Each structure stands twice: as C-alpha cells, then as structure tokens.
Amino acid sequence: MEFRNLGQSGLKVPVLCLGAMTFGEADEKSFMHRVGADQATSFAMMSRALEAGVSFIDTADIYGQDGLSERVVGAWMKEAGTRERVVLATKFRFRMEDGPNGTGASRLRIVRAVEASLRRLGTDRIDLYQIHMQDFDTPEEETLRALDDLVRAGKVLYLGASNYAAYRLADSQWISRTEHLHRFVALQAQYSLVVRELEREHVPLCQRFGLGVLPWSPLAGGFLSGKYDRDAPPPAGTRLERWRERLAGFDTPRNWRILDALKAVARERESTPTAVALRWTLQKPGVCSAIFGARSVAQLEDNLEAAELVLSAEEMKRLDDASAFELGYPYAFIANVQSRW
C-alpha cells in the first residue's frame, strides 16, 4: 500500500481511505436507511481493509442516526484493539440536536460536537477533525479559533475542511496564517470522472496552500462501478436502485461516454471499472487519498485493486478526454487567451 503525506503536514496516510457512511443499519429517519451494512459486516470490512494496509477511516457524526457510524467504528476499534493502528477522521457541522445551536460551526457547537464524537468513538483524540461544510452564519475566525483550541488541548491532531467554496477556503488559510492558528491541511470534496469542477479553482488553491485533496464519491455514487447500462433498469440491490432520482441525473451523453471509456480501459487492463475510476483520481494533482465506501467485503476487495494499479499517460488522457467538461467563464476565456497570447 502506497502512503502519501496529508497535504504539507507530516501525517502519512494510505492512498485509499475507507469511508464509513454505510456502517450500521440506520432506521427510516436516516438518509442511509436500507443502504447500509450491519455491524458484523462493517467489522469484517474494517478488519480486511486494515489487513490490506488501509489504515485510514473517515466517518462523521451525521452518518446513520444518533452517531451510528461513529459508534460502530468505536466498537470495532475497542473489540479489535486497533486504535493505535488507525488514522481516524470524522466530521461535524450538520444538525445532531434540536434547537438553534444543534447545528453549525459556532464555538459552542464545536465544543459539544467534538465531545460527543470522542464518546461515541471511544477515544481520547481525533486524528483528523473536519468541518463538513462551511457555515454562512458563523464567522470563519470563530470556527478556526475554536478548532485551534481543540488542537492545543490535544483532543484533535489535524484539521480539515469539506464542501467549501474556494473563496472561503482561501480566506480560511489567510486567517490561520495571519492569526497564527492551526490551519486546515486537507480538503475533502466530491471529485470523480463525472464531477471534475474542483479542477477550476480548488485543486490549484490546494496546491498553492499545501492542502491534500481527499476525494469523496470517487465512483460517483456507484455509477462508475460498471454495474449500470444505457436504457436498462438498475440492478436489484444496488444503491442507485433505491436512489433512482440520482441515477436519472447521470443519464447524459457525457456520462455514458465516460462509462464507455472507463469500461474499455478496464477490459484492456484486465481490471475493473471501479479500480480504474479510483486510480484515475489518485493520479490527479494534489490528491493524497481517495475515500471509497463499501457495503460488503466483496465490494471492498474490488476497491483495493486500485492501490496496485498504475494508469499510463495515454490511458489517463483517454479518460480525461471522455470526461472533459465546460470550464465556463472566466476559466474558458482565460485558458483561450493564455494559449494565444
């Protein structure tokens, strides 16, 4: 298993990160109802991942209901005695309690959120603590100072952001630098062959400030797994069978072109679309680890293959060309003028 530094920090993480959103059987109140894995299967996946070198687990307080995913991860670490072998990441920001302070990134909310996550995870510190999305209602400086306090107290070791606008992320880095606060070292963001808009501003920004990119949904919710075909119903039991509206959103000429190119490269390499799609993200600038999810050990094994695969420059170009997207203004204007002047 290849390891890379998390941004410009000294923390080394494997190129694959096991996402824990599916861990635990959530009830009907959760958006993960009927698409998760029971605790025994979750334990088996974490153990197999760790055996294969995937010692990086990402969860969030909102996954499942009442912190279900965090509780499952914590129970596994306690039972297997694996806490010191795992880089543990979790997130806060979304609503976990009733009332005006039950959501957001205020100092009050952060202090409550981290203590609750530590209890559920059964640990004394979180290795990578991430804000799940920027909070328009809270000044960025307040959020950063509260997070800085957690680092100084030893409850958190590294800080990360997720689902941030580029301007807010740049502002965050400037505040941390000028106010001498611990800064974000990673950005967790949606990035795949289907969703490449991150390349407009976020990837260059992360490279400029030394943030590691952690793609979430690198398989586009399973669309890039190769299970789906044009004009055919989704296979029974798949996530997109339950989330049919999301599957309908993938029904575009560009996305089927991407899938065709992906399957072709996979056939030629005697690999799988899953492994090739994951590897594509790992060979993009700034990416340090790709977060993948699974609902069974068999699915997990399919993802693990990406760690050993290396795509050629020609294969990367084929996939880049198939997934080319409209830059829009001013990016297309700048690129066009730059190439001629």
Helices and strands as residue ranges (DSSP letters): E 3-5, E 12-14, E 16-19, H 39-51, E 56-58, H 68-80, G 83-85, E 87-92, H 107-121, E 126-131, H 140-152, E 156-162, H 166-178, E 184-190, G 197-199, H 202-209, E 212-216, G 220-225, H 239-242, H 244-249, H 253-268, H 273-282, E 290-292, H 297-304, G 305-307, H 313-322, H 331-340
